Amino acid sequence: MEVRETGTSMNMGFDHEDHPLLHEQVRDAATGAQGELMAVVREPVGFVAGRQTWARTAYIRGSDGREVTAAPQTLEPL
């Protein structure tokens, strides 16, 4: 599977984005989840008024190895 790191293409599938906290330890202020920020992706979620809409999702890997999702705007550095 090819992973695109630019975040500029709005093709099919997920687009990875650069984030200033990528691979750093973070805390999600909304849920309290902590871990390493593994990725921020832009995911297609559907169509509204004939236009495709996207959601940004952050993936955080905890010390137990499980990943949780969070909104990228709620992340804080540890």
C-alpha positions as CSV (number, residue, x, y, z in Angstrom):
1,M,0.0,0.0,0.0
2,E,1.4,3.4,-1.0
3,V,1.3,6.1,1.7
4,R,1.2,9.7,0.4
5,E,2.8,12.2,2.9
6,T,2.0,15.4,1.1
7,G,-1.6,15.9,2.1
8,T,-2.3,17.9,-1.0
9,S,-4.0,15.3,-3.1
10,M,-7.7,14.8,-2.7
11,N,-7.9,11.5,-4.6
12,M,-9.6,8.3,-3.4
13,G,-8.6,7.0,0.0
14,F,-6.8,8.6,2.9
15,D,-4.3,11.5,2.6
16,H,-1.6,11.8,5.3
17,E,-0.9,15.3,6.5
18,D,2.2,16.8,8.1
19,H,1.6,17.8,11.7
20,P,4.0,19.7,14.1
21,L,3.6,17.0,16.8
22,L,4.0,14.0,14.5
23,H,6.0,11.2,16.3
24,E,6.0,13.2,19.5
25,Q,4.3,12.3,22.8
26,V,0.8,14.0,23.0
27,R,-2.3,14.1,25.1
28,D,-5.8,14.5,23.7
29,A,-7.4,17.2,25.8
30,A,-10.9,16.0,25.0
31,T,-10.4,12.4,26.2
32,G,-7.2,12.3,28.2
33,A,-5.6,9.7,25.9
34,Q,-1.8,9.8,25.8
35,G,0.8,8.4,23.5
36,E,2.8,8.9,20.3
37,L,1.1,10.7,17.4
38,M,1.5,8.2,14.6
39,A,-0.4,9.9,11.8
40,V,-2.9,12.6,10.9
41,V,-5.0,11.7,7.9
42,R,-7.7,13.3,5.9
43,E,-10.5,10.8,5.3
44,P,-13.4,11.0,2.9
45,V,-16.7,10.9,4.9
46,G,-19.4,11.5,2.2
47,F,-21.0,14.0,0.0
48,V,-22.9,17.2,1.0
49,A,-24.7,19.2,-1.7
50,G,-22.8,17.3,-4.4
51,R,-19.4,18.0,-2.9
52,Q,-17.2,15.4,-1.2
53,T,-16.5,16.2,2.5
54,W,-13.4,15.2,4.5
55,A,-12.6,14.7,8.2
56,R,-9.1,15.1,9.8
57,T,-8.3,12.3,12.2
58,A,-5.2,11.9,14.5
59,Y,-4.0,8.4,15.4
60,I,-2.3,8.1,18.8
61,R,-0.5,4.9,19.8
62,G,-0.5,4.3,23.6
63,S,2.2,2.6,25.6
64,D,0.1,-0.6,25.4
65,G,0.4,-0.6,21.6
66,R,-3.3,0.2,21.0
67,E,-4.2,3.1,18.8
68,V,-7.0,5.6,19.5
69,T,-8.3,8.4,17.3
70,A,-8.7,12.0,18.2
71,A,-9.4,15.4,16.6
72,P,-6.0,16.9,15.6
73,Q,-7.0,20.3,17.0
74,T,-7.4,18.9,20.6
75,L,-3.8,17.5,20.8
76,E,-1.3,18.9,23.4
77,P,2.4,18.1,23.6
78,L,3.6,16.3,26.7
